[in-house]
Amino acid sequence: MTWLSNLFNFLALSLLRLFAFLPYVLSIYVGYGLGWLAAHIPNSRATVVKTNLRLCFPNLSEKEIGALALEHWKLFGRSVIERSRVWLGTREQILSFVAIQSKVDLGDKKPRILVNPHFVGLEGGFMAFSALSARNHWPNGVGLYQKMKNPLFNQKMVKWRDRFGGKSIERQHRLRDLLRELKKGNLGIIAPDIDLGPQNSIFVPFFGIQTSTVDSVSRLAKITGAEVSLMTTTLNQDRKGYTCHIDEPLPNFPSDDVAKDTARLNQCIEELVRERPAEYYWIHKRFKHRPPGEASLYD
């Protein structure tokens, strides 16, 4: 039903444009409301969220799991609405609610990989970095993205993300493009904490669970000599905006052991998640693929 798809696309784009220019505080509360609704309407992703939380925090009671899941959904709903401002807002609008704090010189043109875990502020951090890069004449940020099922929105998203000079590269089978950009001196921004199946992934622990994890960070760092830093965008204490923290490079990374490096990154991400559990993207099936012989954790 092409007409129905076209109508949905028109309405969705109209809403994005509307929220991009509404008062920011209003957008926040609309997002919280949508997240609250999503948490209370039976759906498969609500089950995924609670399953992930039970697996990673086995010591929490069901009441605590429910409260954490609700807080996550509210923050997730907020982040979805905030993407309108992130994708369509001006540079000044983006930088008004996302600040960058970096412990490395982002303009030194050293080969550099920024590991950007899946927290709700992830998209805002990427776009704030791109906006500052354009203003300060830093090397461009080059990020991998997961192709969307909606072709129109996939095209629009890439266009919006790249409007300040950054570059989005489709995650599937495009590591050569990212390698080329790193060799040019641009900064690679990678979110490796996603289950993409067996290709370019290995099983290493995450919250004590053997988890299919992309191993490209170690391999790319080895080939290019890039420094690797954590880039984490977290909610400010006043809950009115975000700060994108870029840490000092990980010492002695990469090593000669890809599995050890990948497990180390998972451990770093796990520590960050434990500090801010409600802000992590629990809607992902992080443990979707299992080692041979193990049953699904989501059935």
C-alpha positions in Angstrom: 0.0 0.0 0.0 2.2 2.8 -1.4 -0.2 5.5 -0.5 -0.3 4.5 3.2 3.6 4.4 3.3 3.7 7.9 1.7 1.2 9.2 4.2 3.2 7.8 7.1 6.4 9.3 5.7 4.7 12.7 5.3 3.3 12.7 8.8 6.6 11.5 10.4 8.6 14.2 8.5 6.1 16.9 9.5 6.3 15.9 13.2 10.1 15.9 13.0 10.1 19.4 11.6 7.6 20.5 14.2 9.6 19.3 17.2 12.8 20.7 15.8 11.6 24.2 16.4 9.3 23.8 19.4 10.6 25.0 22.8 13.2 22.4 24.0 11.5 21.9 27.4 8.2 21.0 25.6 10.0 18.4 23.5 11.4 16.8 26.6 8.1 16.3 28.3 6.4 15.1 25.1 9.3 12.5 24.8 8.8 11.4 28.4 5.1 11.0 27.8 5.6 8.9 24.7 8.1 6.8 26.5 5.7 6.2 29.4 3.0 5.1 26.9 5.5 2.7 25.2 6.3 1.1 28.6 2.7 0.5 29.4 1.5 -0.8 26.0 2.2 -4.5 25.6 4.9 -4.9 22.9 7.8 -7.2 22.1 10.4 -4.5 22.8 9.1 -4.0 26.3 9.8 -7.7 26.9 13.3 -7.3 25.4 14.0 -4.4 27.8 13.0 -6.3 30.9 14.8 -9.5 29.7 18.0 -7.5 29.2 17.7 -5.9 32.6 17.1 -9.2 34.4 20.1 -10.8 32.6 22.5 -7.9 33.5 21.2 -7.1 37.0 20.1 -10.4 38.5 20.2 -9.0 42.0 17.4 -6.5 41.3 13.8 -7.4 42.4 11.0 -7.4 39.8 9.8 -4.1 41.3 13.3 -2.6 40.7 13.4 -4.0 37.2 10.0 -2.5 36.4 11.1 0.9 37.7 14.4 0.9 35.8 12.6 -0.2 32.6 10.1 2.6 32.9 12.9 5.2 33.4 14.7 3.8 30.4 11.5 4.0 28.2 11.0 7.7 29.3 14.6 8.6 28.4 14.4 6.6 25.2 11.1 8.4 24.2 12.8 11.7 25.0 15.8 10.8 22.8 13.6 10.0 19.9 11.9 13.4 20.0 15.2 15.1 20.5 16.5 13.6 17.3 14.3 16.1 15.5 16.4 18.9 16.9 19.6 16.9 16.4 18.9 16.1 12.8 17.1 19.3 11.7 18.2 22.0 14.1 20.9 24.6 13.5 24.4 24.2 14.8 23.5 26.6 17.6 20.5 24.6 18.6 22.4 21.4 18.9 25.3 23.0 20.8 22.8 24.6 23.2 21.9 21.3 24.7 24.9 19.1 23.9 28.3 20.1 25.2 31.7 18.5 24.3 34.3 17.8 27.0 37.4 16.2 25.5 40.6 15.1 27.2 42.3 14.8 23.8 43.2 17.4 21.2 40.5 16.8 18.5 42.3 18.9 16.0 45.7 17.2 16.2 45.0 15.1 13.1 46.3 11.9 14.8 44.7 8.7 13.7 41.9 8.3 16.2 38.9 6.0 16.9 36.2 7.1 19.2 34.2 4.3 20.7 30.6 5.6 21.1 28.4 3.2 23.1 24.7 3.0 22.7 23.4 5.5 25.3 20.3 7.5 24.6 22.4 10.6 23.9 24.5 8.9 21.3 23.1 10.7 18.3 23.4 14.1 19.9 27.0 13.5 20.7 27.8 12.6 17.2 26.1 15.6 15.8 27.5 18.0 18.3 31.0 16.7 17.4 30.3 17.3 13.7 29.0 20.8 14.4 32.1 21.7 16.4 34.4 20.1 13.8 33.0 22.3 11.1 33.3 25.4 13.2 36.8 24.7 14.6 38.2 23.1 11.4 38.9 19.8 13.0 39.1 16.5 11.1 35.6 15.2 10.1 33.9 12.6 12.2 33.1 9.4 10.2 30.5 7.2 11.7 29.1 3.7 10.9 25.3 3.4 10.8 22.8 0.6 10.6 20.7 0.8 7.5 17.1 1.6 8.2 14.2 -0.5 6.7 12.5 2.7 5.5 14.4 3.8 2.3 13.2 7.4 2.5 14.2 7.8 6.2 17.5 6.1 5.6 18.3 8.6 2.8 17.1 11.5 4.9 19.0 10.4 8.0 22.3 10.1 6.1 21.7 13.6 4.6 20.9 15.1 8.0 23.8 13.5 9.8 26.3 14.6 7.2 25.2 18.2 6.8 28.1 19.6 8.9 30.8 17.8 7.0 30.7 14.5 8.8 30.3 11.2 6.9 28.1 8.3 7.5 29.1 4.9 6.3 26.8 1.9 6.1 28.0 -0.6 8.7 27.5 -3.7 6.5 30.6 -4.6 4.5 32.0 -1.1 4.5 35.0 -1.2 6.8 37.3 -0.5 3.9 35.6 2.9 3.5 36.2 3.6 7.2 39.8 2.5 6.9 40.3 4.9 4.0 38.9 7.8 6.1 41.1 7.0 9.1 44.1 7.1 6.9 43.1 10.5 5.6 43.2 11.8 9.2 39.5 11.8 9.9 38.2 10.4 13.2 36.3 7.1 13.2 33.3 7.0 15.5 32.2 3.4 16.2 29.5 1.9 18.4 30.7 -1.7 18.7 28.2 -2.8 21.4 25.7 -4.2 18.9 24.9 -7.8 17.9 25.3 -8.1 14.2 25.6 -11.8 14.0 28.7 -13.9 13.4 30.4 -11.8 10.6 33.2 -9.6 12.0 32.1 -10.5 15.6 33.3 -12.7 18.4 31.9 -13.9 21.7 33.3 -12.1 24.7 31.8 -11.3 28.1 29.4 -8.5 28.7 27.8 -8.5 32.2 29.2 -12.0 32.6 27.3 -13.2 29.5 29.1 -14.4 26.4 28.0 -11.8 23.9 28.5 -11.5 20.1 30.5 -8.3 19.8 32.0 -6.4 16.8 35.8 -6.8 16.9 36.6 -4.1 14.3 37.9 -1.5 16.7 41.0 -3.6 17.6 41.7 -4.6 14.0 41.3 -1.0 12.6 43.4 0.4 15.4 46.1 -2.1 14.6 46.2 -1.4 10.9 46.1 2.4 11.2 48.0 3.0 14.4 45.0 4.9 15.7 44.5 5.9 19.4 41.2 4.6 20.8 39.1 6.7 23.3 35.7 6.2 24.8 33.1 8.8 23.7 30.1 8.8 25.9 27.1 11.2 25.8 25.3 11.3 29.1 22.4 13.2 30.6 23.4 16.2 32.7 22.3 16.3 36.4 19.8 19.1 35.6 18.3 16.8 33.0 18.1 19.7 30.5 20.9 18.6 28.2 23.8 16.3 27.6 27.6 16.2 27.8 29.7 14.3 25.4 32.8 13.0 27.3 35.8 12.0 25.2 38.3 10.3 27.4 42.1 9.9 27.2 43.3 7.1 24.9 43.2 3.6 26.3 46.7 2.7 27.3 48.3 -0.3 25.6 45.5 -0.6 23.0 45.4 -2.4 20.7 47.3 -5.5 21.8 48.2 -8.5 19.7 45.0 -10.3 20.9 41.8 -9.1 19.2 39.6 -11.1 21.6 41.3 -9.6 24.6 40.9 -6.1 23.2 37.2 -6.6 22.4 36.6 -8.0 25.9 38.4 -5.0 27.4 36.1 -2.6 25.5 33.0 -4.5 26.7 34.3 -4.2 30.2 34.8 -0.4 29.8 31.2 -0.1 28.4 29.8 -2.3 31.2 31.4 0.0 33.8 29.8 3.1 32.1 26.4 1.3 32.0 26.5 0.4 35.7 26.9 4.1 36.4 23.9 5.1 34.3 21.8 2.0 33.7 18.6 3.8 32.7 20.4 5.6 29.8 21.6 2.5 28.0 19.7 1.2 24.9 18.1 -1.8 26.5 15.6 -2.1 23.6 18.3 -3.8 21.5 18.6 -7.5 21.6 22.1 -7.3 22.8 22.3 -11.1 23.4 20.4 -12.2 20.3 23.0 -14.6 18.8 24.3 -17.3 21.1 27.3 -19.5 21.1 26.7 -22.9 19.3 24.4 -25.1 21.3 23.0 -22.4 23.5 19.3 -21.6 23.5 17.9 -18.1 22.8 17.7 -15.8 25.8 14.6 -14.0 24.3 12.2 -16.9 23.9 
